[in-house]
Amino acid sequence: MWRIARDSGTLDLNTSYAYLLMARDFAATTRLAVREGEAVGFVLGYLRPSAPQTLFIWQIAVDESQRGQRLAARLLDALLADLPQVATLETTITADNAASQRLFASFAERHGAEHAIESLFAEAHFPDPGHGAELLHVISGLHAGT
Ligand SMILES: CC(C)(COP(=O)(O)OP(=O)(O)OC[C@H]1O[C@@H](n2cnc3c(N)ncnc32)[C@H](O)[C@@H]1OP(=O)(O)O)[C@@H](O)C(=O)NCCC(=O)NCCS
């Protein structure tokens, strides 16, 4: 996950230790895509402690060589299918990330869910320079028919 995030070109790179900790403690809400023995994509999430029916997607990425093959869409669908208690999915996306915006809009459409966008972290909240504002995408009404 650390390698894929490093090479993604857009994601904030966390320490390798952070990915190992997340994999240990949040394995139930994390998925890795493996092709020919190589990790080529991942989705890393957690259930919000104050709202355990809400799955927060921290990061999702697919190796550049494997993009456009619905890997990210399938990672999200697989995760949701394994978490029947989840009614809401949240993630944050910067305004310039068209691929990620489409990925989550398409996910919401596929699952017949509501999709709302609001501000969460403004540029001024980030101590490191050059970090764009993160908009909160709230996709609700998941598993409504099950
Ligand atoms: C965002 C990302 C994970 C998408 O992975 P992917 O496997 O190529 O996406 P998929 O093939 O599953 O496509 C899912 C949807 O997004 C759309 N999409 C994918 N890449 C796109 C792009 N560059 N521009 C516009 N739409 C795009 C697809 O057309 C598809 O839409 P549809 O369901 O309406 O047909 C990948 O581009 C990536 O790793 N980007 C860098 C990391 C990143 O920005 N992560 C998100 C922020 S946390």
The ligand as an SDF file (V2000), in Angstrom:
LIG
                    3D

 48 50  0  0  0  0  0  0  0  0999 V2000
   -8.9900    7.1160   -8.5980 C   0  0  0  0  0  0  0  0  0  0  0  0
   -8.4410    5.7530   -8.9760 C   0  0  0  0  0  0  0  0  0  0  0  0
   -8.3150    4.9110   -7.6980 C   0  0  0  0  0  0  0  0  0  0  0  0
   -9.4390    5.0750   -9.9540 C   0  0  0  0  0  0  0  0  0  0  0  0
   -8.9930    3.7290  -10.1770 O   0  0  0  0  0  0  0  0  0  0  0  0
   -9.4420    2.8840  -11.4690 P   0  0  0  0  0  0  0  0  0  0  0  0
   -9.3050    1.4340  -11.1180 O   0  0  0  0  0  0  0  0  0  0  0  0
   -8.7460    3.3580  -12.6790 O   0  0  0  0  0  0  0  0  0  0  0  0
  -11.0080    3.2780  -11.5830 O   0  0  0  0  0  0  0  0  0  0  0  0
  -12.1550    2.3890  -12.2530 P   0  0  0  0  0  0  0  0  0  0  0  0
  -11.6320    1.7540  -13.5080 O   0  0  0  0  0  0  0  0  0  0  0  0
  -12.7280    1.4570  -11.2220 O   0  0  0  0  0  0  0  0  0  0  0  0
  -13.2330    3.4860  -12.6610 O   0  0  0  0  0  0  0  0  0  0  0  0
  -14.3280    3.8460  -11.8060 C   0  0  0  0  0  0  0  0  0  0  0  0
  -15.0610    5.0230  -12.4330 C   0  0  0  0  0  0  0  0  0  0  0  0
  -14.2040    6.1880  -12.4330 O   0  0  0  0  0  0  0  0  0  0  0  0
  -14.0290    6.6640  -13.7670 C   0  0  0  0  0  0  0  0  0  0  0  0
  -12.6440    7.1240  -13.9270 N   0  0  0  0  0  0  0  0  0  0  0  0
  -11.5190    6.4290  -13.6720 C   0  0  0  0  0  0  0  0  0  0  0  0
  -10.4460    7.1650  -13.9840 N   0  0  0  0  0  0  0  0  0  0  0  0
  -10.9190    8.3630  -14.4560 C   0  0  0  0  0  0  0  0  0  0  0  0
  -10.3030    9.5370  -14.9240 C   0  0  0  0  0  0  0  0  0  0  0  0
   -8.9620    9.6610  -14.9930 N   0  0  0  0  0  0  0  0  0  0  0  0
  -11.0970   10.5790  -15.2960 N   0  0  0  0  0  0  0  0  0  0  0  0
  -12.4390   10.5020  -15.2220 C   0  0  0  0  0  0  0  0  0  0  0  0
  -13.0920    9.3730  -14.7750 N   0  0  0  0  0  0  0  0  0  0  0  0
  -12.3290    8.3300  -14.4050 C   0  0  0  0  0  0  0  0  0  0  0  0
  -14.3170    5.4860  -14.6470 C   0  0  0  0  0  0  0  0  0  0  0  0
  -14.7100    5.8990  -15.9450 O   0  0  0  0  0  0  0  0  0  0  0  0
  -15.4390    4.8150  -13.8940 C   0  0  0  0  0  0  0  0  0  0  0  0
  -16.6340    5.5400  -14.1120 O   0  0  0  0  0  0  0  0  0  0  0  0
  -17.9920    4.7910  -14.5860 P   0  0  0  0  0  0  0  0  0  0  0  0
  -18.3190    3.8230  -13.4510 O   0  0  0  0  0  0  0  0  0  0  0  0
  -18.9740    5.8910  -14.7340 O   0  0  0  0  0  0  0  0  0  0  0  0
  -17.6640    4.0560  -15.8390 O   0  0  0  0  0  0  0  0  0  0  0  0
   -7.0730    5.8650   -9.7090 C   0  0  0  0  0  0  0  0  0  0  0  0
   -7.1740    6.8060  -10.7570 O   0  0  0  0  0  0  0  0  0  0  0  0
   -5.9300    6.2730   -8.7930 C   0  0  0  0  0  0  0  0  0  0  0  0
   -5.2830    5.4220   -8.1490 O   0  0  0  0  0  0  0  0  0  0  0  0
   -5.6360    7.6000   -8.7180 N   0  0  0  0  0  0  0  0  0  0  0  0
   -4.5330    8.0890   -7.8540 C   0  0  0  0  0  0  0  0  0  0  0  0
   -4.8910    8.0010   -6.3780 C   0  0  0  0  0  0  0  0  0  0  0  0
   -6.1240    8.8060   -6.0240 C   0  0  0  0  0  0  0  0  0  0  0  0
   -6.2930    9.9320   -6.4810 O   0  0  0  0  0  0  0  0  0  0  0  0
   -7.0150    8.2100   -5.1800 N   0  0  0  0  0  0  0  0  0  0  0  0
   -8.2550    8.8460   -4.7680 C   0  0  0  0  0  0  0  0  0  0  0  0
   -8.1110    9.8290   -3.6680 C   0  0  0  0  0  0  0  0  0  0  0  0
   -8.1140    9.0580   -2.0560 S   0  0  0  0  0  0  0  0  0  0  0  0
  1  2  1  0
  2  3  1  0
  2  4  1  0
  2 36  1  0
  4  5  1  0
  5  6  1  0
  6  7  2  0
  6  8  1  0
  6  9  1  0
  9 10  1  0
 10 11  2  0
 10 12  1  0
 10 13  1  0
 13 14  1  0
 14 15  1  0
 15 16  1  0
 15 30  1  0
 16 17  1  0
 17 18  1  0
 17 28  1  0
 18 19  1  0
 18 27  1  0
 19 20  2  0
 20 21  1  0
 21 22  1  0
 21 27  2  0
 22 23  1  0
 22 24  2  0
 24 25  1  0
 25 26  2  0
 26 27  1  0
 28 29  1  0
 28 30  1  0
 30 31  1  0
 31 32  1  0
 32 33  2  0
 32 34  1  0
 32 35  1  0
 36 37  1  0
 36 38  1  0
 38 39  2  0
 38 40  1  0
 40 41  1  0
 41 42  1  0
 42 43  1  0
 43 44  2  0
 43 45  1  0
 45 46  1  0
 46 47  1  0
 47 48  1  0
M  END
$$$$
